[in-house]
Amino acid sequence: MEILVGKTAGFCYGVKRAVEGVINEAKQAKENIYCLGELVHNKQVIEKLEKLGVNCIEKIEESKGLTIIRAHGVPKEIYNISKQKNIPIQDYTCPNVLKIHEIADKYNKEGYFIFLLGNKNHPENIGTLSYCENYYVIEKEEDVKDAIKKFEETKINKLLLIAQTTYSLKRFDIIKNILQDKINKNIEFVVKNTICSATMLRQKETEELSKKVDKMIIIGGRNSSNTKKLYEIAKNNCPNTVLIEVASDLNESDNNKFQKIGIMAGASTPQESIDEVIRKFKL
């Protein structure tokens, strides 16, 4: 049996920066610290932080001390509330997410209607939308018709297209092409591919790896957007694709049926989770 592990599997820069930063904050703190929402979408990482005294809260008003802004970012109102209530914050928003906030804010002030590709309920997008006045969230190709209708009703003649950092690159290109074909040529249409480079590389590697193996194992949180997309990509090429959070989720009785197994992990998956899966095959 041959095991192929993706080179891009595991923590991306933004997650690594946030997790390591919060661990250091917790070790130095003399009392519990707080995180507004889950720092990253990974159960194992959250449990590790909780043991260090990091408490997840849903509203900043619940904080009783230093509060962490998670990698996904937060709506701009949160910064105002923290100042008003004198709540100290440490901002670990991913730099790529902050860049999207800057783009959305700039074009919004210039009067653009904004199409955001992604999940409207994802915390990253909730933060981004706080910088937008006229917008529509497009999750998939089927949403484009309604999006264009709402845009045209506003009579705005400037349109910006951006995306969640972990959005599917393939779907981004498909929707961009549909919009370019359907939107009136007199409209000023600006496209900003805001999918982060780590996501694009990971998706491309998953695409390539899943074509070479008999089975694909995707490791990551079940509520992780980028992990779900890796699973979808792999499943298209390799029917024997499974999504697991930890090594114990594996059905070991199936492993001997395959000659070549590929392993890829989401951007919030710690290295130890990947190593545990690899060890399963070496026992």
Buried (B, 14 or more C-beta within 10 A) or exposed (E): EEBBBBEBBBBBBBBBBBBEBBBEBBEEBEEBBBBBBBBBBBBBBBEBBBEBBBBBBEEBEEBEEBBBBBBBBBBEEBBEBBEEEEBEBBBBBBEBBBBBBEBBBEBBEEEBBBBBBBBBEBBBBBBBBBBBEBBBBBBEEEBBEEBBEBBEEEEBBBBBBBBBBBBBBBBBEBBBEBBEEEBEEEBEBBBBBBBBEBBBBBBBBBBEBBEEBBBBBBBBBBBBBBBBBBBBBBBBBBEBBBBBBBBEEBEEEEBEEBEEBBBBBBBBBBEEBBEBBBEBBEE
